[in-house]
Amino acid sequence: PSFLKLVPRLRLRPVAKETQIIREGTFGATLLIIASGHVRIEKQGNEVARLGPGTVVGEMALITSTKRSATVSSIEPVEYLELHRDDIAELAQESPEVADELRQYCHQRLLHNLLNTSPIFKDLDPLTGLDLLEAFELQGFRPDDVLIEANTEGSGVWVIATGEVSISVPQEGGEA
């Protein structure tokens, strides 16, 4: 795959035990591939996973330009490969299929994460959940975009996978 063209741009980073590698709530410009050792994933101070070699972390914040959704810390000495947004952008200029493959990877990862963590899908058997999630269309929005407008016909079901939305309900007289 075209993604292999990124390999020469990867930087090996070793860290000691109990090192915070990614901090929740910060903007990220890199994705990491755990090469050796294990990391702890925490959301709002609660451990949600432990991951090891071959795992990719940080890709969603990198692709969506949103804040990191979790903290990643080493449980033991860890080596990881780091890829910077600038390297991806530069290579995507030369080979647009690289960006497409990375977007597709992130889309699949997002669906997998939703299936495993969203209360909406928790009671579904895995195959039914995957079939349902595959029907969703991935969309991105900018601040102040309107997703749904009051008193208009709905176009489907929305699942907010990353970021935040605000909901306002018009009062009598039309003011929200």
Legacy VTK file of the C-alpha trace (Angstrom):
# vtk DataFile Version 3.0
C-alpha trace
ASCII
DATASET POLYDATA
POINTS 176 float
0.000 0.000 0.000
0.922 3.627 -0.467
1.085 4.070 3.295
4.444 2.251 3.190
5.879 5.398 1.587
5.644 6.996 5.033
8.097 4.534 6.624
11.272 6.560 5.883
9.663 9.549 7.627
8.999 7.709 10.893
11.150 8.745 13.882
11.976 6.244 16.647
11.367 7.651 20.131
12.302 5.759 23.314
10.667 6.692 26.640
11.105 5.482 30.215
8.480 3.739 32.347
5.598 5.988 33.532
6.199 8.670 30.881
3.198 10.620 29.607
3.452 10.465 25.815
0.143 12.110 24.827
-1.996 14.341 27.054
-5.772 14.395 26.766
-7.194 17.754 25.705
-4.112 18.967 23.825
-3.881 19.412 20.077
-1.763 16.804 18.362
0.383 17.009 15.264
1.650 13.418 15.322
0.503 9.837 15.303
2.427 7.108 17.082
2.961 3.427 16.406
3.969 1.467 19.495
7.096 -0.508 18.522
7.909 -2.148 21.876
6.487 -2.092 25.375
2.980 -1.285 26.550
1.011 1.899 27.148
-1.979 2.812 29.283
-4.861 4.783 27.726
-6.815 7.029 30.098
-9.862 9.196 29.509
-10.681 11.756 32.185
-8.330 9.938 34.558
-9.916 6.502 34.083
-7.950 3.705 32.456
-9.804 2.446 29.377
-7.188 0.236 27.718
-3.662 -1.126 27.701
-2.065 -1.435 24.290
1.130 -2.907 22.953
3.357 -3.283 19.911
1.783 -2.524 16.546
-0.908 -0.272 17.972
-1.459 3.131 16.372
-2.448 5.990 18.713
-3.077 9.673 18.140
-4.268 9.311 14.566
-7.753 10.746 15.113
-6.526 14.067 16.528
-3.977 14.232 13.740
-6.480 13.683 10.941
-9.382 15.669 12.418
-7.274 18.522 13.866
-9.153 18.134 17.148
-7.873 17.801 20.690
-6.493 14.498 21.907
-9.298 12.362 23.336
-7.123 10.410 25.775
-3.859 10.388 27.689
-1.265 7.786 26.685
1.438 6.823 29.223
4.123 4.133 29.198
3.638 1.238 31.620
7.218 0.097 31.038
10.046 1.342 28.836
8.486 1.947 25.409
9.771 2.663 21.934
7.383 4.208 19.453
7.539 5.454 15.899
6.306 9.006 15.424
4.899 10.518 12.242
4.275 14.264 11.979
1.363 15.915 10.173
3.823 17.882 7.986
5.356 14.628 6.724
1.933 13.272 5.809
0.959 16.515 4.054
4.215 16.594 2.106
3.887 13.000 0.992
0.188 13.452 0.172
1.193 16.199 -2.274
3.427 13.700 -4.080
1.099 10.680 -3.671
-2.550 11.610 -2.927
-3.385 7.943 -2.341
-1.381 8.092 0.932
-3.849 10.578 2.438
-6.767 8.498 1.137
-5.413 5.333 2.756
-4.816 7.126 6.051
-8.348 8.581 6.002
-9.771 5.132 5.276
-7.738 3.628 8.135
-8.981 6.325 10.523
-12.563 5.830 9.360
-12.344 2.091 10.089
-10.687 2.769 13.451
-13.396 5.274 14.353
-16.118 2.744 13.530
-14.348 0.097 15.604
-13.990 2.498 18.563
-17.670 3.473 18.354
-18.738 -0.148 18.288
-16.658 -0.908 21.390
-17.432 2.190 23.460
-20.813 3.671 22.493
-23.826 2.708 24.620
-25.912 2.811 21.428
-24.123 -0.238 20.026
-23.203 -2.157 23.208
-26.147 -4.590 23.117
-25.704 -5.517 19.451
-23.812 -8.606 18.418
-20.507 -7.603 16.754
-21.548 -8.469 13.170
-24.827 -6.552 13.397
-22.995 -3.602 14.944
-20.403 -3.563 12.157
-23.106 -3.811 9.467
-24.967 -0.900 11.030
-21.848 1.229 11.439
-20.820 0.624 7.827
-24.056 2.343 6.784
-22.948 5.573 8.481
-21.301 8.237 6.363
-18.290 9.954 7.888
-18.669 13.731 7.821
-16.610 16.565 9.206
-17.852 19.945 10.353
-16.393 23.306 11.228
-17.352 25.398 14.268
-20.777 27.030 13.843
-21.906 24.612 11.112
-25.570 23.652 11.538
-26.127 19.894 11.511
-29.875 19.801 12.143
-32.324 22.663 11.886
-35.479 22.879 14.005
-38.800 22.329 12.238
-37.232 20.645 9.206
-37.481 17.036 8.150
-34.666 14.893 9.510
-32.245 13.205 7.151
-31.124 10.339 9.387
-29.401 9.480 12.638
-26.268 11.325 13.735
-23.568 9.852 15.956
-21.018 12.395 17.171
-17.753 10.479 17.173
-15.274 13.247 17.975
-15.630 16.840 19.055
-18.584 18.562 20.639
-21.898 19.977 19.497
-24.262 22.418 21.121
-27.992 22.090 20.906
-30.337 25.025 20.982
-34.113 24.834 20.886
-36.037 27.800 19.496
-38.340 29.466 22.000
-41.663 30.931 21.035
-40.965 33.810 18.703
-38.094 31.944 17.003
-35.159 32.869 19.301
-32.835 30.012 20.266
LINES 1 177
176 0 1 2 3 4 5 6 7 8 9 10 11 12 13 14 15 16 17 18 19 20 21 22 23 24 25 26 27 28 29 30 31 32 33 34 35 36 37 38 39 40 41 42 43 44 45 46 47 48 49 50 51 52 53 54 55 56 57 58 59 60 61 62 63 64 65 66 67 68 69 70 71 72 73 74 75 76 77 78 79 80 81 82 83 84 85 86 87 88 89 90 91 92 93 94 95 96 97 98 99 100 101 102 103 104 105 106 107 108 109 110 111 112 113 114 115 116 117 118 119 120 121 122 123 124 125 126 127 128 129 130 131 132 133 134 135 136 137 138 139 140 141 142 143 144 145 146 147 148 149 150 151 152 153 154 155 156 157 158 159 160 161 162 163 164 165 166 167 168 169 170 171 172 173 174 175
